[in-house]
Amino acid sequence: MKEGNGMTLNEDQWKILKAVLDAETPLNLNQLVDLTGLDMPLVSATIQWGQESGWLDVAENQREELVPAEEAKELLGSGLPERRALSLLAETGRMPMKDVAAKAQELDIPMHEIIKWGSARGWFEKDKGELVLTETGKTAMQTLDADENAMNIAIARGGVYLDDLADLDIDVERVKKLLGTRALVAKIKPRTIRIVHLNETGTSILRSKDIRIVKERNTLTSEDISSGEWRNIRLRHYDVTLAAESVAPAKIHLMQKIIQETRTAFLEMGFEEIVSPIVESAFWDFDALFQPQDHPARDMQDTFYLTRPAEARLPDAEIVERVKRTHEDGGDTGSTGWGYTWSEARARQTVLRTHTTASTIRAVQANPRPPRKVFCVGKVFRNESLSYKHLPEFHQVDGIIIDENGSLATLLGTLKEFYRKMGFEKVRFKPDFFPYTEPSAEISVYMESKNAWIEFGGSGLFRPEVTRPLGCHVPVLAWGLGLERLAMLRYGLKDIRELYWSDIDKIKEVPLCQ
């Protein structure tokens, strides 16, 4: 602050600027904090003020820091899984995979970690059902790998920059390869390092005799006023636009938040929530929905069948008989059915439910009298390979409306209101085919951020072949929606697996109101 012909600084400003002046080389902000003993926000504010005043030049360097995870010290101390596995092959150099798995289980070593990271390091190879110790693996028994050396340094220092590791002759590229995606051990985080030095203007002013150092306080005391000391005190100014320390409030997991919002939306619309077992009979999962027993979706490559218990109880014999007749010849529904001999044994098979429609169809049978509105949110299971857009275990919401005056317009209006509550204003429907509804409609919502329509689920009116065998003779409006896809779009994720990664930092970064 300029006063008269001189310059006035408070004690902290002088302490920080004097440290920069006395330094033989430019300093970064962390070094200034260590030298002055002042807090980082105060140091940052002073440096920004000095830069804006034309005294300081600030350069930004981009560096990468290796930051150990909380469990890193324990993991390194006991040995990473692949290193512990070296001892299993030390004597023979090779071992059948099943024996390795048994030994690993006995020693509580994750088998998938042994294979994944042991192969990545070049320590192990698979050969005709055996795990083989390579020459690189034999050498590793006597020496630490680059990432292990780096981690020991990072643990000792609380973090280390990768370029500092290079100065210690540690292979940085190998460290990146082995630790770049191993979050349980460490993370490699980009850092912006601000380097500060005085320019000619700042040096000239600080070395002049025109600098006045004053005390700076938040308030004046009665003693300051009575003693006249107030003349040497400057009241502190506050800049409310400066960045404050980040605070990470407690948050609900991203997927749990979507589930809670979904439940709230339907409850506000007057729906009743229901539940049903995850282990379901093929009867309720498939047969009651008029899905033929030779349908490809019922094959083992698509559905998880249980061996224990292998069979489930079926409902009343009368209901089973009506469903059987509907499959074989249409029964009393006016349909011709599928024209095959229906098997009660296949209907008794137990499966991990493939959709929550099994819950809502149970609700139709339990109470088919209108009016009724129910929904179910829960996990479902499909025998699918894990990928960026597929999970073998995910969440669905299914709902039905039993209403003697229900129509397709009622269904579409209900779904449009649901998506409005979930934050999507633009919803469209187009005709589609689903095995147990007719008419049927595909649901899409418009994503402003992607400038595109995204499919979110299917809907329709249950066919008579579904409802009449269960004793319901009025329209039943039904829909099923995947929640992981909704979560991906809400949070801008490109890989569905990110929803279930143990990434606390990701949860911290998500806005509370998103």
Kinemage of the C-alpha trace (Angstrom):
@kinemage 1
@onewidth
@group {chain A} dominant
@subgroup {mainchain}
@vectorlist {calphas} color= white
{ca met a 1} P 0.000 0.000 0.000
{ca lys a 2} L 1.389 3.410 -0.967
{ca glu a 3} L 1.279 6.200 1.615
{ca gly a 4} L 2.809 9.618 0.877
{ca asn a 5} L 6.175 9.159 -0.780
{ca gly a 6} L 6.774 5.702 0.712
{ca met a 7} L 5.378 2.207 0.684
{ca thr a 8} L 3.577 0.603 3.626
{ca leu a 9} L 3.643 -3.151 4.197
{ca asn a 10} L 2.231 -5.220 7.005
{ca glu a 11} L 4.465 -7.552 8.978
{ca asp a 12} L 3.466 -10.695 7.084
{ca gln a 13} L 3.894 -9.076 3.660
{ca trp a 14} L 7.346 -7.871 4.633
{ca lys a 15} L 8.292 -11.303 5.967
{ca ile a 16} L 7.287 -13.000 2.709
{ca leu a 17} L 8.833 -10.431 0.360
{ca lys a 18} L 12.027 -10.305 2.445
{ca ala a 19} L 12.339 -14.091 2.082
{ca val a 20} L 12.115 -13.727 -1.708
{ca leu a 21} L 14.635 -10.861 -1.629
{ca asp a 22} L 17.172 -12.804 0.448
{ca ala a 23} L 16.884 -16.039 -1.534
{ca glu a 24} L 19.791 -16.859 -3.825
{ca thr a 25} L 17.464 -18.644 -6.281
{ca pro a 26} L 13.747 -18.276 -7.127
{ca leu a 27} L 11.423 -19.929 -4.613
{ca asn a 28} L 8.168 -21.828 -4.990
{ca leu a 29} L 5.176 -21.226 -2.731
{ca asn a 30} L 5.787 -24.326 -0.609
{ca gln a 31} L 9.327 -23.153 0.111
{ca leu a 32} L 7.991 -19.744 1.134
{ca val a 33} L 5.535 -21.380 3.528
{ca asp a 34} L 8.400 -23.357 5.100
{ca leu a 35} L 10.691 -20.312 5.337
{ca thr a 36} L 8.131 -17.923 6.814
{ca gly a 37} L 5.992 -20.304 8.852
{ca leu a 38} L 2.885 -18.613 7.439
{ca asp a 39} L -0.207 -20.273 5.975
{ca met a 40} L -0.426 -21.025 2.255
{ca pro a 41} L -3.509 -18.782 1.656
{ca leu a 42} L -1.646 -15.792 3.134
{ca val a 43} L 1.484 -16.523 1.112
{ca ser a 44} L -0.583 -16.958 -2.089
{ca ala a 45} L -2.481 -13.703 -1.502
{ca thr a 46} L 0.753 -11.754 -0.906
{ca ile a 47} L 2.406 -13.189 -4.013
{ca gln a 48} L -0.668 -12.331 -6.088
{ca trp a 49} L -0.642 -8.788 -4.680
{ca gly a 50} L 3.077 -8.437 -5.424
{ca gln a 51} L 2.555 -9.685 -8.967
{ca glu a 52} L -0.327 -7.266 -9.567
{ca ser a 53} L 1.803 -4.424 -8.118
{ca gly a 54} L 4.545 -5.172 -10.641
{ca trp a 55} L 7.155 -6.254 -8.073
{ca leu a 56} L 7.158 -9.992 -8.624
{ca asp a 57} L 7.384 -12.282 -11.625
{ca val a 58} L 5.651 -15.639 -11.256
{ca ala a 59} L 6.346 -18.587 -13.549
{ca glu a 60} L 4.257 -21.764 -13.586
{ca asn a 61} L 5.893 -25.156 -14.035
{ca gln a 62} L 3.879 -28.318 -14.641
{ca arg a 63} L 5.118 -31.347 -12.687
{ca glu a 64} L 3.811 -34.787 -11.817
{ca glu a 65} L 3.798 -35.979 -8.219
{ca leu a 66} L 3.725 -39.570 -7.019
{ca val a 67} L 1.364 -39.593 -4.033
{ca pro a 68} L 1.215 -42.813 -1.965
{ca ala a 69} L -2.179 -44.194 -0.964
{ca glu a 70} L -3.092 -44.607 2.695
{ca glu a 71} L -2.451 -48.358 2.530
{ca ala a 72} L 0.804 -48.014 0.568
{ca lys a 73} L 3.189 -48.364 3.508
{ca glu a 74} L 1.483 -51.542 4.679
{ca leu a 75} L 1.351 -52.973 1.143
{ca leu a 76} L 5.019 -52.281 0.486
{ca gly a 77} L 5.968 -53.555 3.922
{ca ser a 78} L 4.299 -56.930 3.471
{ca gly a 79} L 5.163 -57.060 -0.226
{ca leu a 80} L 2.986 -56.413 -3.250
{ca pro a 81} L 0.958 -59.480 -4.329
{ca glu a 82} L 3.168 -60.245 -7.329
{ca arg a 83} L 6.347 -59.983 -5.214
{ca arg a 84} L 4.932 -62.317 -2.576
{ca ala a 85} L 4.104 -64.742 -5.382
{ca leu a 86} L 7.770 -64.914 -6.419
{ca ser a 87} L 8.461 -67.135 -3.428
{ca leu a 88} L 5.859 -69.650 -4.644
{ca leu a 89} L 7.891 -70.296 -7.795
{ca ala a 90} L 11.352 -69.856 -6.283
{ca glu a 91} L 12.175 -73.576 -6.074
{ca thr a 92} L 10.636 -75.106 -9.193
{ca gly a 93} L 10.354 -72.076 -11.471
{ca arg a 94} L 6.895 -73.168 -12.611
{ca met a 95} L 3.643 -74.375 -11.068
{ca pro a 96} L 0.187 -75.398 -12.320
{ca met a 97} L -2.240 -72.475 -12.229
{ca lys a 98} L -4.651 -74.335 -9.951
{ca asp a 99} L -1.847 -74.912 -7.426
{ca val a 100} L -0.839 -71.255 -7.600
{ca ala a 101} L -4.470 -70.265 -6.982
{ca ala a 102} L -4.704 -72.633 -4.000
{ca lys a 103} L -1.447 -71.330 -2.482
{ca ala a 104} L -2.490 -67.732 -3.121
{ca gln a 105} L -5.811 -68.308 -1.362
{ca glu a 106} L -4.000 -69.938 1.555
{ca leu a 107} L -1.683 -66.913 1.878
{ca asp a 108} L -4.495 -64.407 1.213
{ca ile a 109} L -2.872 -63.113 -1.987
{ca pro a 110} L -5.322 -61.903 -4.691
{ca met a 111} L -4.788 -64.213 -7.674
{ca his a 112} L -5.877 -61.633 -10.248
{ca glu a 113} L -3.249 -59.202 -8.887
{ca ile a 114} L -0.537 -61.827 -9.270
{ca ile a 115} L -1.441 -62.444 -12.903
{ca lys a 116} L -2.094 -58.819 -13.853
{ca trp a 117} L 0.927 -57.145 -12.290
{ca gly a 118} L 3.307 -60.094 -12.452
{ca ser a 119} L 2.721 -60.231 -16.213
{ca ala a 120} L 2.984 -56.434 -16.554
{ca arg a 121} L 6.408 -56.567 -14.888
{ca gly a 122} L 7.513 -59.486 -17.051
{ca trp a 123} L 8.053 -61.699 -14.006
{ca phe a 124} L 5.591 -64.432 -14.953
{ca glu a 125} L 4.330 -66.088 -18.117
{ca lys a 126} L 1.507 -68.552 -18.722
{ca asp a 127} L 2.496 -71.786 -20.449
{ca lys a 128} L 0.148 -74.756 -20.959
{ca gly a 129} L -1.829 -74.217 -17.794
{ca glu a 130} L 1.214 -73.355 -15.710
{ca leu a 131} L 2.629 -70.125 -14.311
{ca val a 132} L 6.306 -69.819 -15.238
{ca leu a 133} L 8.955 -67.655 -13.557
{ca thr a 134} L 10.890 -65.684 -16.202
{ca glu a 135} L 14.533 -64.606 -16.102
{ca thr a 136} L 13.325 -61.107 -15.240
{ca gly a 137} L 11.361 -62.619 -12.374
{ca lys a 138} L 14.440 -64.444 -11.085
{ca thr a 139} L 16.373 -61.175 -11.097
{ca ala a 140} L 13.485 -59.437 -9.307
{ca met a 141} L 13.906 -61.809 -6.374
{ca gln a 142} L 17.168 -60.025 -5.569
{ca thr a 143} L 16.318 -56.420 -6.479
{ca leu a 144} L 13.440 -53.958 -6.188
{ca asp a 145} L 11.677 -52.726 -9.312
{ca ala a 146} L 11.646 -49.027 -10.261
{ca asp a 147} L 8.166 -48.400 -8.884
{ca glu a 148} L 9.001 -50.059 -5.562
{ca asn a 149} L 12.071 -47.849 -5.121
{ca ala a 150} L 9.969 -44.823 -6.073
{ca met a 151} L 7.261 -45.773 -3.587
{ca asn a 152} L 9.746 -46.138 -0.729
{ca ile a 153} L 10.957 -42.597 -1.422
{ca ala a 154} L 7.396 -41.255 -1.775
{ca ile a 155} L 6.320 -42.868 1.505
{ca ala a 156} L 9.325 -41.433 3.338
{ca arg a 157} L 8.721 -37.928 1.961
{ca gly a 158} L 4.931 -37.966 1.815
{ca gly a 159} L 5.130 -37.645 -1.988
{ca val a 160} L 7.808 -37.167 -4.625
{ca tyr a 161} L 7.974 -35.454 -8.014
{ca leu a 162} L 8.730 -37.722 -10.948
{ca asp a 163} L 11.480 -35.467 -12.287
{ca asp a 164} L 13.216 -35.773 -8.908
{ca leu a 165} L 13.080 -39.552 -9.343
{ca ala a 166} L 14.777 -39.188 -12.714
{ca asp a 167} L 17.622 -37.351 -10.967
{ca leu a 168} L 17.987 -40.439 -8.745
{ca asp a 169} L 18.357 -42.685 -11.843
{ca ile a 170} L 14.926 -44.263 -11.378
{ca asp a 171} L 13.132 -45.250 -14.600
{ca val a 172} L 10.220 -42.772 -14.563
{ca glu a 173} L 8.450 -44.313 -17.560
{ca arg a 174} L 8.384 -47.698 -15.831
{ca val a 175} L 7.047 -46.053 -12.677
{ca lys a 176} L 4.230 -44.510 -14.734
{ca lys a 177} L 3.465 -47.828 -16.424
{ca leu a 178} L 3.259 -49.762 -13.166
{ca leu a 179} L 1.628 -47.160 -10.925
{ca gly a 180} L -0.365 -44.985 -13.319
{ca thr a 181} L -3.502 -47.107 -12.908
{ca arg a 182} L -2.816 -48.697 -9.524
{ca ala a 183} L -4.810 -46.374 -7.276
{ca leu a 184} L -4.700 -48.718 -4.274
{ca val a 185} L -0.931 -48.183 -4.149
{ca ala a 186} L -0.438 -44.623 -5.402
{ca lys a 187} L -1.681 -41.929 -7.741
{ca ile a 188} L 0.271 -39.767 -10.130
{ca lys a 189} L -1.172 -36.282 -9.860
{ca pro a 190} L -0.449 -33.243 -12.056
{ca arg a 191} L 0.794 -30.256 -10.071
{ca thr a 192} L 1.236 -26.609 -11.023
{ca ile a 193} L 4.310 -25.207 -9.264
{ca arg a 194} L 4.481 -21.407 -9.024
{ca ile a 195} L 8.043 -20.071 -8.988
{ca val a 196} L 8.495 -16.550 -7.590
{ca his a 197} L 11.307 -14.043 -7.989
{ca leu a 198} L 11.657 -10.281 -7.570
{ca asn a 199} L 12.051 -8.214 -10.703
{ca glu a 200} L 14.111 -5.028 -10.863
{ca thr a 201} L 11.209 -2.853 -9.691
{ca gly a 202} L 10.509 -5.007 -6.651
{ca thr a 203} L 14.181 -5.336 -5.746
{ca ser a 204} L 14.687 -1.574 -5.969
{ca ile a 205} L 11.672 -0.783 -3.762
{ca leu a 206} L 12.455 -3.383 -1.091
{ca arg a 207} L 16.070 -2.217 -0.819
{ca ser a 208} L 15.078 1.438 -0.544
{ca lys a 209} L 14.445 3.220 2.731
{ca asp a 210} L 10.895 4.154 1.752
{ca ile a 211} L 9.321 0.966 3.161
{ca arg a 212} L 7.256 1.349 6.313
{ca ile a 213} L 6.299 -1.792 8.243
{ca val a 214} L 3.017 -1.607 10.137
{ca lys a 215} L 1.106 -3.979 12.329
{ca glu a 216} L -2.089 -5.262 10.803
{ca arg a 217} L -4.997 -6.411 12.916
{ca asn a 218} L -8.609 -7.471 12.524
{ca thr a 219} L -9.811 -5.172 15.332
{ca leu a 220} L -8.572 -2.448 17.673
{ca thr a 221} L -8.594 -2.944 21.439
{ca ser a 222} L -9.334 -0.242 24.001
{ca glu a 223} L -5.676 -0.394 25.008
{ca asp a 224} L -4.579 0.303 21.414
{ca ile a 225} L -6.719 3.439 21.388
{ca ser a 226} L -5.772 4.757 24.845
{ca ser a 227} L -2.064 4.188 24.312
{ca gly a 228} L -1.997 5.733 20.850
{ca glu a 229} L -0.688 2.479 19.383
{ca trp a 230} L -3.593 2.597 16.914
{ca arg a 231} L -1.484 4.997 14.843
{ca asn a 232} L 0.875 2.104 14.033
{ca ile a 233} L -1.883 -0.392 13.339
{ca arg a 234} L -3.628 -0.895 10.037
{ca leu a 235} L -6.987 -2.679 9.956
{ca arg a 236} L -6.870 -5.695 7.682
{ca his a 237} L -8.714 -5.547 4.343
{ca tyr a 238} L -10.544 -8.630 3.128
{ca asp a 239} L -10.888 -9.611 -0.520
{ca val a 240} L -13.921 -11.865 -0.703
{ca thr a 241} L -13.112 -12.765 -4.320
{ca leu a 242} L -9.930 -14.676 -3.415
{ca ala a 243} L -10.025 -18.456 -3.561
{ca ala a 244} L -10.633 -20.095 -0.201
{ca glu a 245} L -9.555 -23.475 1.080
{ca ser a 246} L -11.515 -26.294 -0.521
{ca val a 247} L -13.853 -28.160 1.795
{ca ala a 248} L -15.059 -31.653 0.927
{ca pro a 249} L -18.450 -32.128 2.630
{ca ala a 250} L -19.887 -35.563 3.258
{ca lys a 251} L -21.518 -36.925 0.102
{ca ile a 252} L -23.644 -39.855 -0.936
{ca his a 253} L -22.138 -42.238 -3.497
{ca leu a 254} L -23.048 -41.192 -7.049
{ca met a 255} L -25.101 -44.312 -7.749
{ca gln a 256} L -26.871 -44.210 -4.402
{ca lys a 257} L -27.829 -40.592 -5.063
{ca ile a 258} L -29.488 -41.538 -8.374
{ca ile a 259} L -31.359 -44.388 -6.651
{ca gln a 260} L -32.612 -42.086 -3.895
{ca glu a 261} L -33.732 -39.446 -6.403
{ca thr a 262} L -35.548 -42.120 -8.424
{ca arg a 263} L -37.381 -43.407 -5.342
{ca thr a 264} L -38.297 -39.868 -4.277
{ca ala a 265} L -39.652 -39.000 -7.734
{ca phe a 266} L -42.014 -41.982 -7.883
{ca leu a 267} L -43.110 -41.628 -4.253
{ca glu a 268} L -43.975 -37.967 -4.895
{ca met a 269} L -46.083 -39.126 -7.851
{ca gly a 270} L -48.153 -41.362 -5.561
{ca phe a 271} L -46.510 -44.712 -6.283
{ca glu a 272} L -46.059 -47.528 -3.781
{ca glu a 273} L -42.586 -49.098 -3.532
{ca ile a 274} L -42.324 -52.888 -3.621
{ca val a 275} L -39.486 -55.390 -3.307
{ca ser a 276} L -38.907 -58.929 -4.500
{ca pro a 277} L -36.135 -61.529 -4.149
{ca ile a 278} L -32.903 -61.277 -6.128
{ca val a 279} L -32.943 -65.061 -6.516
{ca glu a 280} L -36.029 -65.601 -8.641
{ca ser a 281} L -37.777 -68.487 -10.342
{ca ala a 282} L -37.695 -68.683 -14.112
{ca phe a 283} L -41.488 -68.695 -13.858
{ca trp a 284} L -41.681 -65.086 -12.628
{ca asp a 285} L -38.613 -63.880 -14.525
{ca phe a 286} L -39.657 -65.313 -17.905
{ca asp a 287} L -42.773 -67.505 -18.119
{ca ala a 288} L -45.242 -65.130 -16.476
{ca leu a 289} L -44.106 -62.515 -18.999
{ca phe a 290} L -45.062 -64.792 -21.911
{ca gln a 291} L -41.435 -65.374 -22.874
{ca pro a 292} L -41.119 -68.793 -24.570
{ca gln a 293} L -38.882 -71.349 -22.898
{ca asp a 294} L -36.645 -71.623 -25.966
{ca his a 295} L -36.057 -67.857 -26.136
{ca pro a 296} L -32.325 -66.968 -26.550
{ca ala a 297} L -32.466 -64.629 -23.528
{ca arg a 298} L -33.007 -67.700 -21.334
{ca asp a 299} L -29.768 -69.363 -22.430
{ca met a 300} L -26.955 -69.776 -19.910
{ca gln a 301} L -24.748 -67.346 -21.834
{ca asp a 302} L -27.228 -64.575 -21.026
{ca thr a 303} L -28.663 -65.599 -17.638
{ca phe a 304} L -27.123 -66.691 -14.332
{ca tyr a 305} L -28.709 -70.007 -13.275
{ca leu a 306} L -28.209 -71.253 -9.723
{ca thr a 307} L -27.182 -74.766 -8.722
{ca arg a 308} L -28.091 -74.258 -5.056
{ca pro a 309} L -30.999 -73.886 -4.695
{ca ala a 310} L -31.616 -75.325 -8.137
{ca glu a 311} L -35.412 -75.095 -7.952
{ca ala a 312} L -37.965 -72.619 -6.643
{ca arg a 313} L -41.566 -72.961 -5.550
{ca leu a 314} L -44.212 -72.075 -8.084
{ca pro a 315} L -47.406 -70.144 -7.235
{ca asp a 316} L -50.864 -71.710 -7.000
{ca ala a 317} L -51.478 -74.575 -9.405
{ca glu a 318} L -54.348 -72.645 -11.017
{ca ile a 319} L -52.056 -69.749 -11.974
{ca val a 320} L -49.373 -72.126 -13.247
{ca glu a 321} L -51.960 -73.954 -15.363
{ca arg a 322} L -53.251 -70.701 -16.902
{ca val a 323} L -49.697 -69.588 -17.771
{ca lys a 324} L -48.960 -73.025 -19.227
{ca arg a 325} L -52.081 -72.950 -21.441
{ca thr a 326} L -51.273 -69.419 -22.602
{ca his a 327} L -47.827 -70.571 -23.758
{ca glu a 328} L -49.135 -73.684 -25.464
{ca asp a 329} L -52.304 -72.484 -27.216
{ca gly a 330} L -53.162 -69.009 -25.926
{ca gly a 331} L -55.615 -70.211 -23.268
{ca asp a 332} L -58.443 -67.715 -22.701
{ca thr a 333} L -56.491 -64.699 -23.965
{ca gly a 334} L -57.551 -64.841 -27.613
{ca ser a 335} L -53.945 -65.561 -28.612
{ca thr a 336} L -52.651 -68.668 -30.375
{ca gly a 337} L -49.774 -68.968 -27.889
{ca trp a 338} L -46.343 -70.249 -28.861
{ca gly a 339} L -47.426 -73.742 -29.904
{ca tyr a 340} L -44.992 -75.870 -27.863
{ca thr a 341} L -45.169 -78.145 -24.821
{ca trp a 342} L -44.500 -76.016 -21.763
{ca ser a 343} L -42.170 -77.500 -19.111
{ca glu a 344} L -42.894 -76.976 -15.424
{ca ala a 345} L -39.349 -78.155 -14.611
{ca arg a 346} L -37.852 -75.290 -16.616
{ca ala a 347} L -40.169 -72.840 -14.887
{ca arg a 348} L -38.888 -74.043 -11.495
{ca gln a 349} L -35.258 -73.221 -12.332
{ca thr a 350} L -33.697 -70.543 -10.133
{ca val a 351} L -31.987 -67.516 -11.651
{ca leu a 352} L -30.507 -64.227 -10.547
{ca arg a 353} L -33.297 -61.951 -11.726
{ca thr a 354} L -32.557 -60.423 -15.111
{ca his a 355} L -34.947 -57.495 -14.663
{ca thr a 356} L -37.058 -55.908 -11.940
{ca thr a 357} L -40.139 -56.608 -14.064
{ca ala a 358} L -40.199 -59.841 -12.064
{ca ser a 359} L -41.169 -57.656 -9.092
{ca thr a 360} L -43.948 -55.758 -10.822
{ca ile a 361} L -45.471 -58.846 -12.423
{ca arg a 362} L -45.609 -60.431 -8.958
{ca ala a 363} L -47.486 -57.304 -7.821
{ca val a 364} L -50.046 -57.761 -10.611
{ca gln a 365} L -50.738 -61.320 -9.460
{ca ala a 366} L -50.866 -60.348 -5.759
{ca asn a 367} L -53.433 -57.591 -6.276
{ca pro a 368} L -54.790 -57.082 -9.798
{ca arg a 369} L -57.603 -54.720 -8.727
{ca pro a 370} L -57.350 -51.132 -10.020
{ca pro a 371} L -56.375 -48.459 -9.334
{ca arg a 372} L -52.800 -49.307 -8.334
{ca lys a 373} L -49.386 -47.743 -8.967
{ca val a 374} L -46.195 -49.517 -7.861
{ca phe a 375} L -42.473 -49.386 -8.631
{ca cys a 376} L -39.345 -51.342 -7.724
{ca val a 377} L -35.691 -50.236 -7.699
{ca gly a 378} L -33.135 -52.991 -7.408
{ca lys a 379} L -30.175 -54.920 -8.745
{ca val a 380} L -30.470 -57.152 -11.778
{ca phe a 381} L -27.959 -59.548 -13.302
{ca arg a 382} L -26.963 -60.433 -16.870
{ca asn a 383} L -24.237 -62.829 -17.965
{ca glu a 384} L -22.354 -60.156 -19.923
{ca ser a 385} L -18.661 -59.390 -20.305
{ca leu a 386} L -17.415 -56.400 -18.358
{ca ser a 387} L -16.813 -53.400 -20.633
{ca tyr a 388} L -17.033 -49.610 -20.701
{ca lys a 389} L -20.790 -49.830 -21.328
{ca his a 390} L -21.816 -53.200 -19.844
{ca leu a 391} L -21.879 -54.605 -16.317
{ca pro a 392} L -22.990 -58.075 -15.214
{ca glu a 393} L -24.699 -56.447 -12.220
{ca phe a 394} L -26.586 -53.157 -12.444
{ca his a 395} L -29.704 -51.306 -11.263
{ca gln a 396} L -33.132 -50.955 -12.841
{ca val a 397} L -36.374 -49.276 -11.934
{ca asp a 398} L -39.584 -50.948 -13.091
{ca gly a 399} L -43.068 -49.628 -12.587
{ca ile a 400} L -46.680 -50.415 -13.421
{ca ile a 401} L -50.015 -48.630 -13.330
{ca ile a 402} L -53.148 -50.799 -13.110
{ca asp a 403} L -56.005 -48.589 -14.305
{ca glu a 404} L -59.219 -49.515 -16.093
{ca asn a 405} L -59.013 -46.191 -17.965
{ca gly a 406} L -55.245 -46.394 -18.507
{ca ser a 407} L -53.908 -45.722 -21.986
{ca leu a 408} L -50.662 -45.125 -23.839
{ca ala a 409} L -51.145 -41.387 -23.231
{ca thr a 410} L -51.308 -42.045 -19.470
{ca leu a 411} L -48.074 -44.039 -19.653
{ca leu a 412} L -46.136 -41.473 -21.678
{ca gly a 413} L -47.346 -38.596 -19.520
{ca thr a 414} L -46.230 -40.426 -16.361
{ca leu a 415} L -42.757 -41.106 -17.740
{ca lys a 416} L -42.387 -37.549 -19.006
{ca glu a 417} L -43.156 -36.246 -15.508
{ca phe a 418} L -40.656 -38.677 -13.970
{ca tyr a 419} L -37.844 -37.498 -16.233
{ca arg a 420} L -38.765 -33.875 -15.576
{ca lys a 421} L -38.276 -34.563 -11.876
{ca met a 422} L -34.886 -36.110 -12.690
{ca gly a 423} L -33.807 -32.943 -14.517
{ca phe a 424} L -34.581 -33.784 -18.162
{ca glu a 425} L -37.041 -31.391 -19.777
{ca lys a 426} L -37.044 -32.854 -23.292
{ca val a 427} L -38.404 -36.398 -23.592
{ca arg a 428} L -39.550 -38.193 -26.718
{ca phe a 429} L -41.067 -41.578 -27.484
{ca lys a 430} L -41.014 -43.705 -30.612
{ca pro a 431} L -42.701 -47.020 -31.448
{ca asp a 432} L -40.675 -50.116 -30.621
{ca phe a 433} L -41.049 -53.854 -30.005
{ca phe a 434} L -40.757 -55.573 -26.625
{ca pro a 435} L -41.789 -59.224 -26.092
{ca tyr a 436} L -44.416 -58.674 -23.393
{ca thr a 437} L -45.894 -55.243 -24.191
{ca glu a 438} L -48.067 -54.007 -27.055
{ca pro a 439} L -48.133 -51.195 -27.983
{ca ser a 440} L -44.542 -50.444 -26.956
{ca ala a 441} L -42.461 -47.266 -26.930
{ca glu a 442} L -38.768 -46.496 -26.589
{ca ile a 443} L -37.929 -43.590 -24.260
{ca ser a 444} L -35.229 -41.046 -25.133
{ca val a 445} L -34.179 -37.830 -23.424
{ca tyr a 446} L -32.326 -34.891 -24.918
{ca met a 447} L -28.887 -34.136 -23.470
{ca glu a 448} L -27.959 -30.483 -23.964
{ca ser a 449} L -24.278 -31.201 -23.248
{ca lys a 450} L -24.117 -33.811 -26.023
{ca asn a 451} L -26.645 -32.189 -28.365
{ca ala a 452} L -28.181 -35.630 -28.877
{ca trp a 453} L -31.116 -37.861 -27.937
{ca ile a 454} L -30.127 -40.716 -25.617
{ca glu a 455} L -32.178 -43.922 -25.232
{ca phe a 456} L -33.080 -44.574 -21.604
{ca gly a 457} L -35.502 -47.514 -21.540
{ca gly a 458} L -38.613 -49.244 -22.793
{ca ser a 459} L -42.309 -49.065 -21.986
{ca gly a 460} L -45.708 -50.269 -23.098
{ca leu a 461} L -48.993 -51.929 -22.118
{ca phe a 462} L -48.708 -55.517 -20.893
{ca arg a 463} L -50.147 -57.941 -23.431
{ca pro a 464} L -53.291 -59.909 -22.475
{ca glu a 465} L -51.121 -63.054 -22.517
{ca val a 466} L -49.280 -61.538 -19.519
{ca thr a 467} L -52.108 -60.056 -17.451
{ca arg a 468} L -55.115 -62.359 -17.945
{ca pro a 469} L -53.490 -65.575 -16.645
{ca leu a 470} L -52.757 -63.602 -13.454
{ca gly a 471} L -56.393 -62.540 -13.033
{ca cys a 472} L -56.067 -58.959 -14.287
{ca his a 473} L -58.551 -57.850 -16.969
{ca val a 474} L -57.808 -54.106 -17.127
{ca pro a 475} L -54.932 -52.234 -18.807
{ca val a 476} L -51.538 -52.455 -17.082
{ca leu a 477} L -49.016 -49.793 -18.090
{ca ala a 478} L -45.393 -50.882 -17.614
{ca trp a 479} L -41.842 -49.618 -18.051
{ca gly a 480} L -38.253 -50.543 -17.227
{ca leu a 481} L -35.347 -48.107 -17.070
{ca gly a 482} L -31.616 -48.599 -16.466
{ca leu a 483} L -30.178 -46.308 -13.780
{ca glu a 484} L -26.444 -46.662 -14.514
{ca arg a 485} L -26.901 -45.045 -17.916
{ca leu a 486} L -28.748 -42.153 -16.302
{ca ala a 487} L -25.901 -41.779 -13.785
{ca met a 488} L -23.267 -41.830 -16.550
{ca leu a 489} L -24.974 -38.992 -18.385
{ca arg a 490} L -25.669 -37.007 -15.218
{ca tyr a 491} L -22.006 -37.109 -14.140
{ca gly a 492} L -20.353 -37.014 -17.566
{ca leu a 493} L -18.737 -40.462 -17.367
{ca lys a 494} L -17.474 -42.298 -20.449
{ca asp a 495} L -16.967 -45.666 -18.739
{ca ile a 496} L -19.792 -47.266 -16.735
{ca arg a 497} L -17.215 -48.977 -14.502
{ca glu a 498} L -16.179 -45.582 -13.085
{ca leu a 499} L -19.386 -45.632 -11.019
{ca tyr a 500} L -17.956 -48.452 -8.920
{ca trp a 501} L -14.271 -47.576 -8.743
{ca ser a 502} L -12.909 -46.796 -5.264
{ca asp a 503} L -12.141 -43.206 -6.214
{ca ile a 504} L -12.821 -40.893 -3.281
{ca asp a 505} L -11.324 -37.939 -5.175
{ca lys a 506} L -13.941 -38.353 -7.918
{ca ile a 507} L -16.763 -38.201 -5.376
{ca lys a 508} L -15.180 -35.142 -3.737
{ca glu a 509} L -15.086 -33.313 -7.077
{ca val a 510} L -18.772 -33.869 -7.944
{ca pro a 511} L -20.884 -30.794 -7.048
{ca leu a 512} L -23.456 -31.355 -4.313
{ca cys a 513} L -26.243 -29.995 -6.499
{ca gln a 514} L -25.479 -32.068 -9.617
